[in-house]
Amino acid sequence: MQLFKEKKALRDFLSAEKTSHKTIGFVPTMGALHEGHLSLIEFAQTTCEVVVVSIFVNPTQFNNKEDLEKYPRTLDNDIKLIEEKFSRGIVIFAPNAQEIYGKEILSSHFDFGSVATFMEGKYRDGHFDGVGTVVKKLFEVVEPDKAFFGEKDYQQLLIIKKLVELTKLPVDVIGCKINREENGLARSSRNSLLSIEDKAESAFIYKSLQEAKNNFGIKSVKDIEKDIKFAFEKHPLLRLEYFEIANAQTLESFSESKQEEKYRAFIAAYAKNVRLIDNIALN
Ligand code: AMP
């Protein structure tokens, strides 16, 4: 494992690797690594000789100061986890904010189109501009052949594909499946902020998604949405922010599903003040 905190040192290292025609994979993260992140790295290693893992809590994608402040930061443990699991081929890039942004920490604006207007775009003002800003900067430093993103943040995955289209950066964006805890809860760095009891209760999010999947094609989308919203209203811990069933490509809602289209269900919910998101393919 190699650790870099500066862009120049990382670039120098990678340019030597590129001269020997090694395929460079990239897994951007905000750290507090868990099995979900490790599954992305493992998958990246199946096709890339060098895998760069960035660990950077990106301030511009947080619309809530308290959320940014309480976001877990565990670099020493992240390094340990990677060293324990991977014997070769991993490069960690852990810059500070100044190294990425310079003196002024600001977002650029991107025209991601309508995919950015729903769900996370609607409830987290400026979030996707922040994500686009940091990922573009990181892509320009790493210049990966392939970049791996989890379907856990499904809307973000669509946004990154759009970013690559807009910027014409030559990187292949690959979506990876959601890694879950034993009770079904999608793994997330934020889960470490939950008590054991609240984690157990939060499995209700995945159960609701499964229920939506089981009823898709049987009940109307409206009825499925109504039932799930009602179930959350009665839940002792979770406060639903949104439940949506949408076209998997456009994220638009619809009244009648078509055989040839793919659909997904999406949830954002709070367990006390911890915000959790998850989604599922319906067909
Ligand atoms: P984060 O550190 O939360 O920004 O996540 C970094 C990357 O890991 C993103 O592409 C996420 O979608 C992905 N990721 C996070 N949690 C999971 C999970 N449970 N399963 C699969 N991918 C994940």
Residues whose N, C-alpha, C, O or C-beta is under 5 A from the ligand:
A	BS01	AMP	P28 T29 M30 G31 G36 H37 F148 F149 G150 E151 K152 D153 C176 K177 I178 N179 A186 R187 S188
